[in-house]
Amino acid sequence: MTQPETRARRRLLIELAARDLWHDRKVSLCIVASLVAVIAPLLLLFGLKYGVVSQLQQELLNDPRNLEIRVLGNYDLDRAWFEQLAARTDVGFVMPLTRSLNTQADLMRDNQRFVANAEVIPTGAGDPLLGGTLAAPTAIDQVLLSASAARKLEVKAGDRFRLLVLRKLDGENENGHLDVTVAGVLADTVFPRPAVLVSLDFLVAMENFRDGFAVPMLGFTTGKPLEKPRDRYARARIYARGLDDVAPIAAWLEQANIETNTRARDIESVKAISRVLGLIFAVIAWTAVAGCVASLAGAFLANIDRKRKDLALLRLLGFRRGATGFYVIVQAALLTCLAFGLGYAAYFVGSLIFNAALGANLADNAFVCRLENIHILLAFASALLIAMLVAGVGGFRAIHIQPAESLRDL
């Protein structure tokens, strides 16, 4: 048989399978309904599980503090240590930090608008606090402000104010100062306390000033001359690349006798919720699938027994044994495609109801019930595979039907 003839017979067989389903549409509808009764609830259940867990994970990721590994106390960390830490694949951002006593300064726009003891934080490219929308300061007189500090100073991007640093040298109080420009303002949810983000060079200059060195940029040449650039730091700002990376970095630091503090408990809570929901979904899914397989197997086998003469007639018309098995599998595939389409439509309506009813108190673009396109494709492929495997059992019986069976009752 030539290849065009084979393709023509295959098209004819698919057309006959579809017409047979339509002719026997009441039975076909029952099989489709049994599939929809399994597919739609499973899609909704997995959509809820994925939506809830994804929302919790996104809320954690949106708060950079959940990725932060805070170093407690002061240490003696050299540049080689920072290079080793930055080389780790699970580290998203690392920045040297001076002693805690030297990370505060006063911010003043005028006598009525000022912030006392604001936190001074060194920043750079890739800082999670910048949120991917702000650029790190490129000049020593450029800074970023937290939202609360900007409100107190009543400034916005492009405005200028004075940063003040106090020290006591030889019994005399000295107020170092530098007029700086606001390069941007952090989102209110990123850092709630009054803070100013500066370049590392400026923070080091602040510590040198308080340690009694001469720092001309702060307006004072008094003090000891600085002999060499700073190459050792007391602390570090460390952020993990992802939520799962927080614990390994903290463990690595603790092995080096560096005490840390993280929000690992909040992260583990979300993971625990994910595991529990995953277990619930797995138990319900496997139970539903087992019942569906048993139901489909019974329906297909009964349908084959009912149509033995029709299948035998196909053999009598010249179709080979494999064609009758293919005929049964094609019918299963067509029924599954129709059932999945209806099941997805039911899921879509149900997800809209869930998101409207349960997502009223969530942020914009938040979903309670949600599936990605890859999830839909995997669900469709799984449903089609299961149906075709079950139909394969019936197809095995169909290929053993003899052509003579169509003539016995004539």
Contacts in CASP RR format, 6 or more apart in sequence:
PFRMAT RR
TARGET T0000
AUTHOR 0000-0000-0000
METHOD contacts of the structure
MODEL  1
MTQPETRARRRLLIELAARDLWHDRKVSLCIVASLVAVIAPLLLLFGLKY
GVVSQLQQELLNDPRNLEIRVLGNYDLDRAWFEQLAARTDVGFVMPLTRS
LNTQADLMRDNQRFVANAEVIPTGAGDPLLGGTLAAPTAIDQVLLSASAA
RKLEVKAGDRFRLLVLRKLDGENENGHLDVTVAGVLADTVFPRPAVLVSL
DFLVAMENFRDGFAVPMLGFTTGKPLEKPRDRYARARIYARGLDDVAPIA
AWLEQANIETNTRARDIESVKAISRVLGLIFAVIAWTAVAGCVASLAGAF
LANIDRKRKDLALLRLLGFRRGATGFYVIVQAALLTCLAFGLGYAAYFVG
SLIFNAALGANLADNAFVCRLENIHILLAFASALLIAMLVAGVGGFRAIH
IQPAESLRDL
1 9 0 8 1.000
9 319 0 8 1.000
9 323 0 8 1.000
10 326 0 8 1.000
13 319 0 8 1.000
13 323 0 8 1.000
13 326 0 8 1.000
13 327 0 8 1.000
13 330 0 8 1.000
14 330 0 8 1.000
16 314 0 8 1.000
16 327 0 8 1.000
17 327 0 8 1.000
17 330 0 8 1.000
17 331 0 8 1.000
17 334 0 8 1.000
18 334 0 8 1.000
20 307 0 8 1.000
20 310 0 8 1.000
20 331 0 8 1.000
21 28 0 8 1.000
21 331 0 8 1.000
21 334 0 8 1.000
21 335 0 8 1.000
22 28 0 8 1.000
27 299 0 8 1.000
27 303 0 8 1.000
28 335 0 8 1.000
30 299 0 8 1.000
31 296 0 8 1.000
31 299 0 8 1.000
31 335 0 8 1.000
31 339 0 8 1.000
32 335 0 8 1.000
32 338 0 8 1.000
32 339 0 8 1.000
32 342 0 8 1.000
34 292 0 8 1.000
34 295 0 8 1.000
34 296 0 8 1.000
34 299 0 8 1.000
35 292 0 8 1.000
35 296 0 8 1.000
35 335 0 8 1.000
35 336 0 8 1.000
35 339 0 8 1.000
35 340 0 8 1.000
35 383 0 8 1.000
35 387 0 8 1.000
36 339 0 8 1.000
36 342 0 8 1.000
36 343 0 8 1.000
36 346 0 8 1.000
38 288 0 8 1.000
38 289 0 8 1.000
38 291 0 8 1.000
38 292 0 8 1.000
39 339 0 8 1.000
39 340 0 8 1.000
39 343 0 8 1.000
39 344 0 8 1.000
39 347 0 8 1.000
39 379 0 8 1.000
39 383 0 8 1.000
40 342 0 8 1.000
40 343 0 8 1.000
40 344 0 8 1.000
40 346 0 8 1.000
40 347 0 8 1.000
41 288 0 8 1.000
42 284 0 8 1.000
42 285 0 8 1.000
42 288 0 8 1.000
42 379 0 8 1.000
43 343 0 8 1.000
43 344 0 8 1.000
43 346 0 8 1.000
43 347 0 8 1.000
43 371 0 8 1.000
43 379 0 8 1.000
44 346 0 8 1.000
44 347 0 8 1.000
44 350 0 8 1.000
44 351 0 8 1.000
44 354 0 8 1.000
44 369 0 8 1.000
45 281 0 8 1.000
45 284 0 8 1.000
45 285 0 8 1.000
46 281 0 8 1.000
46 285 0 8 1.000
46 371 0 8 1.000
46 375 0 8 1.000
46 379 0 8 1.000
47 347 0 8 1.000
47 351 0 8 1.000
47 369 0 8 1.000
47 370 0 8 1.000
47 371 0 8 1.000
47 375 0 8 1.000
48 354 0 8 1.000
48 368 0 8 1.000
48 369 0 8 1.000
49 277 0 8 1.000
49 278 0 8 1.000
49 280 0 8 1.000
49 281 0 8 1.000
50 370 0 8 1.000
50 371 0 8 1.000
50 372 0 8 1.000
50 375 0 8 1.000
51 367 0 8 1.000
51 368 0 8 1.000
51 369 0 8 1.000
51 370 0 8 1.000
52 273 0 8 1.000
52 277 0 8 1.000
52 368 0 8 1.000
53 270 0 8 1.000
53 273 0 8 1.000
53 274 0 8 1.000
53 277 0 8 1.000
54 367 0 8 1.000
54 370 0 8 1.000
55 362 0 8 1.000
55 366 0 8 1.000
55 367 0 8 1.000
55 368 0 8 1.000
56 270 0 8 1.000
56 273 0 8 1.000
57 243 0 8 1.000
57 270 0 8 1.000
60 66 0 8 1.000
60 243 0 8 1.000
60 266 0 8 1.000
60 267 0 8 1.000
60 270 0 8 1.000
61 67 0 8 1.000
61 242 0 8 1.000
61 243 0 8 1.000
62 189 0 8 1.000
63 189 0 8 1.000
63 190 0 8 1.000
64 128 0 8 1.000
64 129 0 8 1.000
64 131 0 8 1.000
64 190 0 8 1.000
64 239 0 8 1.000
65 263 0 8 1.000
66 243 0 8 1.000
66 246 0 8 1.000
66 263 0 8 1.000
66 266 0 8 1.000
66 267 0 8 1.000
67 92 0 8 1.000
67 128 0 8 1.000
67 239 0 8 1.000
67 240 0 8 1.000
67 241 0 8 1.000
67 242 0 8 1.000
67 243 0 8 1.000
67 246 0 8 1.000
68 128 0 8 1.000
68 237 0 8 1.000
68 238 0 8 1.000
68 239 0 8 1.000
68 240 0 8 1.000
68 262 0 8 1.000
68 263 0 8 1.000
69 238 0 8 1.000
69 239 0 8 1.000
69 240 0 8 1.000
69 246 0 8 1.000
69 249 0 8 1.000
69 250 0 8 1.000
69 253 0 8 1.000
69 260 0 8 1.000
69 261 0 8 1.000
69 262 0 8 1.000
70 238 0 8 1.000
70 260 0 8 1.000
70 261 0 8 1.000
70 262 0 8 1.000
71 97 0 8 1.000
71 235 0 8 1.000
71 236 0 8 1.000
71 238 0 8 1.000
71 253 0 8 1.000
71 258 0 8 1.000
71 259 0 8 1.000
71 260 0 8 1.000
72 259 0 8 1.000
72 260 0 8 1.000
72 261 0 8 1.000
73 100 0 8 1.000
73 234 0 8 1.000
73 235 0 8 1.000
73 259 0 8 1.000
74 99 0 8 1.000
74 100 0 8 1.000
74 234 0 8 1.000
74 235 0 8 1.000
75 234 0 8 1.000
75 235 0 8 1.000
75 258 0 8 1.000
76 232 0 8 1.000
76 234 0 8 1.000
77 96 0 8 1.000
77 232 0 8 1.000
77 233 0 8 1.000
77 234 0 8 1.000
77 235 0 8 1.000
77 236 0 8 1.000
78 231 0 8 1.000
78 232 0 8 1.000
79 231 0 8 1.000
79 232 0 8 1.000
82 94 0 8 1.000
82 96 0 8 1.000
82 233 0 8 1.000
82 236 0 8 1.000
85 91 0 8 1.000
85 94 0 8 1.000
85 236 0 8 1.000
85 238 0 8 1.000
86 94 0 8 1.000
88 249 0 8 1.000
88 252 0 8 1.000
89 241 0 8 1.000
90 240 0 8 1.000
90 241 0 8 1.000
90 242 0 8 1.000
90 245 0 8 1.000
90 248 0 8 1.000
90 249 0 8 1.000
91 238 0 8 1.000
91 239 0 8 1.000
91 240 0 8 1.000
91 241 0 8 1.000
91 245 0 8 1.000
91 249 0 8 1.000
92 126 0 8 1.000
92 128 0 8 1.000
92 239 0 8 1.000
92 240 0 8 1.000
92 241 0 8 1.000
92 242 0 8 1.000
92 245 0 8 1.000
93 126 0 8 1.000
93 127 0 8 1.000
93 128 0 8 1.000
93 237 0 8 1.000
93 238 0 8 1.000
93 239 0 8 1.000
94 236 0 8 1.000
94 237 0 8 1.000
94 238 0 8 1.000
94 239 0 8 1.000
95 122 0 8 1.000
95 123 0 8 1.000
95 124 0 8 1.000
95 127 0 8 1.000
95 200 0 8 1.000
95 236 0 8 1.000
95 237 0 8 1.000
96 122 0 8 1.000
96 200 0 8 1.000
96 233 0 8 1.000
96 235 0 8 1.000
96 236 0 8 1.000
96 237 0 8 1.000
97 103 0 8 1.000
97 122 0 8 1.000
97 203 0 8 1.000
97 233 0 8 1.000
97 234 0 8 1.000
97 235 0 8 1.000
97 236 0 8 1.000
97 237 0 8 1.000
98 203 0 8 1.000
98 204 0 8 1.000
98 206 0 8 1.000
98 207 0 8 1.000
98 233 0 8 1.000
98 234 0 8 1.000
98 235 0 8 1.000
99 207 0 8 1.000
99 234 0 8 1.000
99 235 0 8 1.000
100 234 0 8 1.000
100 235 0 8 1.000
101 210 0 8 1.000
102 203 0 8 1.000
102 206 0 8 1.000
102 207 0 8 1.000
102 210 0 8 1.000
103 119 0 8 1.000
103 120 0 8 1.000
103 121 0 8 1.000
103 203 0 8 1.000
104 117 0 8 1.000
104 118 0 8 1.000
104 119 0 8 1.000
104 120 0 8 1.000
105 117 0 8 1.000
105 118 0 8 1.000
105 120 0 8 1.000
105 163 0 8 1.000
105 164 0 8 1.000
105 165 0 8 1.000
105 196 0 8 1.000
105 206 0 8 1.000
106 114 0 8 1.000
106 115 0 8 1.000
106 116 0 8 1.000
106 117 0 8 1.000
106 118 0 8 1.000
106 163 0 8 1.000
106 164 0 8 1.000
106 165 0 8 1.000
106 166 0 8 1.000
107 114 0 8 1.000
107 115 0 8 1.000
107 118 0 8 1.000
107 149 0 8 1.000
107 153 0 8 1.000
107 161 0 8 1.000
107 162 0 8 1.000
107 163 0 8 1.000
107 164 0 8 1.000
107 194 0 8 1.000
107 196 0 8 1.000
108 114 0 8 1.000
108 115 0 8 1.000
108 161 0 8 1.000
108 162 0 8 1.000
108 164 0 8 1.000
109 153 0 8 1.000
109 154 0 8 1.000
109 155 0 8 1.000
109 159 0 8 1.000
109 161 0 8 1.000
109 162 0 8 1.000
113 152 0 8 1.000
113 153 0 8 1.000
113 154 0 8 1.000
114 152 0 8 1.000
114 153 0 8 1.000
115 149 0 8 1.000
115 152 0 8 1.000
115 153 0 8 1.000
115 194 0 8 1.000
118 149 0 8 1.000
118 194 0 8 1.000
118 195 0 8 1.000
118 196 0 8 1.000
119 193 0 8 1.000
119 194 0 8 1.000
119 195 0 8 1.000
119 196 0 8 1.000
120 195 0 8 1.000
120 196 0 8 1.000
120 198 0 8 1.000
120 203 0 8 1.000
120 206 0 8 1.000
121 129 0 8 1.000
121 195 0 8 1.000
121 196 0 8 1.000
121 197 0 8 1.000
121 198 0 8 1.000
121 237 0 8 1.000
122 197 0 8 1.000
122 198 0 8 1.000
122 199 0 8 1.000
122 200 0 8 1.000
122 202 0 8 1.000
122 203 0 8 1.000
122 237 0 8 1.000
123 129 0 8 1.000
123 130 0 8 1.000
123 136 0 8 1.000
123 137 0 8 1.000
123 144 0 8 1.000
123 197 0 8 1.000
123 198 0 8 1.000
123 199 0 8 1.000
124 130 0 8 1.000
124 136 0 8 1.000
124 137 0 8 1.000
124 199 0 8 1.000
124 200 0 8 1.000
125 136 0 8 1.000
126 132 0 8 1.000
126 136 0 8 1.000
127 136 0 8 1.000
127 197 0 8 1.000
127 239 0 8 1.000
128 239 0 8 1.000
129 186 0 8 1.000
129 190 0 8 1.000
129 191 0 8 1.000
129 197 0 8 1.000
130 136 0 8 1.000
130 144 0 8 1.000
130 186 0 8 1.000
131 187 0 8 1.000
131 190 0 8 1.000
134 144 0 8 1.000
134 183 0 8 1.000
134 184 0 8 1.000
134 186 0 8 1.000
135 183 0 8 1.000
136 144 0 8 1.000
136 199 0 8 1.000
137 143 0 8 1.000
137 144 0 8 1.000
137 183 0 8 1.000
137 197 0 8 1.000
137 198 0 8 1.000
137 199 0 8 1.000
139 199 0 8 1.000
140 178 0 8 1.000
140 198 0 8 1.000
140 199 0 8 1.000
140 201 0 8 1.000
140 202 0 8 1.000
140 205 0 8 1.000
140 217 0 8 1.000
141 178 0 8 1.000
141 179 0 8 1.000
141 180 0 8 1.000
141 181 0 8 1.000
142 180 0 8 1.000
142 181 0 8 1.000
142 183 0 8 1.000
142 199 0 8 1.000
143 163 0 8 1.000
143 180 0 8 1.000
143 181 0 8 1.000
143 182 0 8 1.000
143 183 0 8 1.000
143 196 0 8 1.000
143 197 0 8 1.000
143 198 0 8 1.000
144 182 0 8 1.000
144 183 0 8 1.000
144 184 0 8 1.000
144 185 0 8 1.000
144 186 0 8 1.000
144 196 0 8 1.000
144 197 0 8 1.000
145 153 0 8 1.000
145 155 0 8 1.000
145 182 0 8 1.000
145 184 0 8 1.000
145 185 0 8 1.000
145 186 0 8 1.000
145 195 0 8 1.000
145 196 0 8 1.000
145 197 0 8 1.000
146 185 0 8 1.000
146 186 0 8 1.000
146 190 0 8 1.000
146 191 0 8 1.000
146 192 0 8 1.000
146 193 0 8 1.000
146 194 0 8 1.000
146 195 0 8 1.000
146 196 0 8 1.000
146 197 0 8 1.000
147 185 0 8 1.000
147 186 0 8 1.000
147 187 0 8 1.000
147 188 0 8 1.000
147 190 0 8 1.000
147 191 0 8 1.000
147 192 0 8 1.000
148 188 0 8 1.000
148 192 0 8 1.000
148 193 0 8 1.000
148 194 0 8 1.000
149 194 0 8 1.000
149 195 0 8 1.000
149 196 0 8 1.000
150 156 0 8 1.000
150 182 0 8 1.000
150 185 0 8 1.000
152 194 0 8 1.000
153 161 0 8 1.000
155 161 0 8 1.000
155 182 0 8 1.000
156 182 0 8 1.000
156 184 0 8 1.000
156 185 0 8 1.000
157 182 0 8 1.000
157 183 0 8 1.000
157 184 0 8 1.000
157 185 0 8 1.000
158 181 0 8 1.000
158 182 0 8 1.000
158 183 0 8 1.000
158 184 0 8 1.000
159 181 0 8 1.000
159 182 0 8 1.000
160 179 0 8 1.000
160 180 0 8 1.000
160 181 0 8 1.000
160 182 0 8 1.000
161 179 0 8 1.000
161 180 0 8 1.000
161 182 0 8 1.000
162 177 0 8 1.000
162 178 0 8 1.000
162 179 0 8 1.000
162 180 0 8 1.000
163 177 0 8 1.000
163 178 0 8 1.000
163 179 0 8 1.000
163 180 0 8 1.000
163 196 0 8 1.000
164 175 0 8 1.000
164 176 0 8 1.000
164 177 0 8 1.000
165 175 0 8 1.000
165 176 0 8 1.000
165 177 0 8 1.000
165 206 0 8 1.000
165 209 0 8 1.000
165 210 0 8 1.000
165 218 0 8 1.000
166 173 0 8 1.000
166 174 0 8 1.000
166 175 0 8 1.000
166 176 0 8 1.000
167 173 0 8 1.000
167 174 0 8 1.000
167 176 0 8 1.000
167 209 0 8 1.000
167 210 0 8 1.000
167 212 0 8 1.000
168 174 0 8 1.000
169 212 0 8 1.000
169 222 0 8 1.000
169 223 0 8 1.000
174 220 0 8 1.000
174 222 0 8 1.000
176 209 0 8 1.000
176 215 0 8 1.000
176 218 0 8 1.000
176 219 0 8 1.000
176 220 0 8 1.000
177 218 0 8 1.000
177 219 0 8 1.000
178 202 0 8 1.000
178 217 0 8 1.000
178 218 0 8 1.000
178 219 0 8 1.000
180 198 0 8 1.000
186 197 0 8 1.000
204 230 0 8 1.000
205 215 0 8 1.000
205 217 0 8 1.000
205 218 0 8 1.000
206 218 0 8 1.000
207 230 0 8 1.000
208 215 0 8 1.000
208 226 0 8 1.000
208 230 0 8 1.000
209 215 0 8 1.000
209 218 0 8 1.000
209 220 0 8 1.000
212 223 0 8 1.000
212 224 0 8 1.000
213 223 0 8 1.000
213 224 0 8 1.000
213 225 0 8 1.000
213 226 0 8 1.000
214 220 0 8 1.000
214 221 0 8 1.000
214 222 0 8 1.000
214 223 0 8 1.000
214 224 0 8 1.000
214 225 0 8 1.000
214 226 0 8 1.000
215 226 0 8 1.000
238 249 0 8 1.000
238 253 0 8 1.000
240 246 0 8 1.000
240 249 0 8 1.000
243 267 0 8 1.000
243 270 0 8 1.000
246 262 0 8 1.000
246 263 0 8 1.000
246 264 0 8 1.000
246 267 0 8 1.000
247 262 0 8 1.000
247 264 0 8 1.000
247 267 0 8 1.000
250 260 0 8 1.000
250 262 0 8 1.000
250 264 0 8 1.000
253 260 0 8 1.000
254 260 0 8 1.000
289 386 0 8 1.000
292 386 0 8 1.000
293 386 0 8 1.000
293 390 0 8 1.000
296 332 0 8 1.000
296 386 0 8 1.000
296 387 0 8 1.000
296 390 0 8 1.000
296 391 0 8 1.000
297 390 0 8 1.000
297 393 0 8 1.000
300 328 0 8 1.000
300 332 0 8 1.000
300 390 0 8 1.000
300 391 0 8 1.000
300 393 0 8 1.000
300 394 0 8 1.000
301 393 0 8 1.000
301 394 0 8 1.000
301 397 0 8 1.000
304 311 0 8 1.000
304 328 0 8 1.000
304 394 0 8 1.000
304 395 0 8 1.000
304 397 0 8 1.000
304 398 0 8 1.000
308 401 0 8 1.000
308 405 0 8 1.000
309 405 0 8 1.000
309 406 0 8 1.000
309 409 0 8 1.000
310 406 0 8 1.000
311 324 0 8 1.000
311 327 0 8 1.000
311 398 0 8 1.000
311 401 0 8 1.000
312 401 0 8 1.000
312 402 0 8 1.000
312 403 0 8 1.000
312 404 0 8 1.000
312 405 0 8 1.000
312 406 0 8 1.000
313 403 0 8 1.000
313 406 0 8 1.000
314 323 0 8 1.000
314 324 0 8 1.000
314 327 0 8 1.000
315 321 0 8 1.000
315 324 0 8 1.000
315 401 0 8 1.000
315 402 0 8 1.000
315 403 0 8 1.000
315 406 0 8 1.000
316 403 0 8 1.000
316 406 0 8 1.000
316 407 0 8 1.000
319 327 0 8 1.000
321 399 0 8 1.000
321 400 0 8 1.000
322 399 0 8 1.000
324 395 0 8 1.000
324 398 0 8 1.000
324 399 0 8 1.000
324 401 0 8 1.000
325 392 0 8 1.000
325 394 0 8 1.000
325 395 0 8 1.000
325 396 0 8 1.000
325 398 0 8 1.000
325 399 0 8 1.000
327 398 0 8 1.000
328 391 0 8 1.000
328 392 0 8 1.000
328 394 0 8 1.000
328 395 0 8 1.000
328 398 0 8 1.000
329 388 0 8 1.000
329 391 0 8 1.000
329 392 0 8 1.000
329 395 0 8 1.000
331 391 0 8 1.000
332 387 0 8 1.000
332 388 0 8 1.000
332 390 0 8 1.000
332 391 0 8 1.000
332 392 0 8 1.000
333 384 0 8 1.000
333 387 0 8 1.000
333 388 0 8 1.000
333 391 0 8 1.000
335 387 0 8 1.000
336 383 0 8 1.000
336 384 0 8 1.000
336 387 0 8 1.000
336 388 0 8 1.000
337 384 0 8 1.000
339 383 0 8 1.000
340 379 0 8 1.000
340 380 0 8 1.000
340 383 0 8 1.000
340 384 0 8 1.000
344 376 0 8 1.000
347 371 0 8 1.000
350 369 0 8 1.000
351 367 0 8 1.000
351 369 0 8 1.000
351 370 0 8 1.000
351 371 0 8 1.000
354 368 0 8 1.000
354 369 0 8 1.000
355 367 0 8 1.000
355 368 0 8 1.000
355 369 0 8 1.000
355 370 0 8 1.000
358 368 0 8 1.000
358 369 0 8 1.000
359 366 0 8 1.000
359 367 0 8 1.000
359 368 0 8 1.000
362 368 0 8 1.000
371 379 0 8 1.000
END
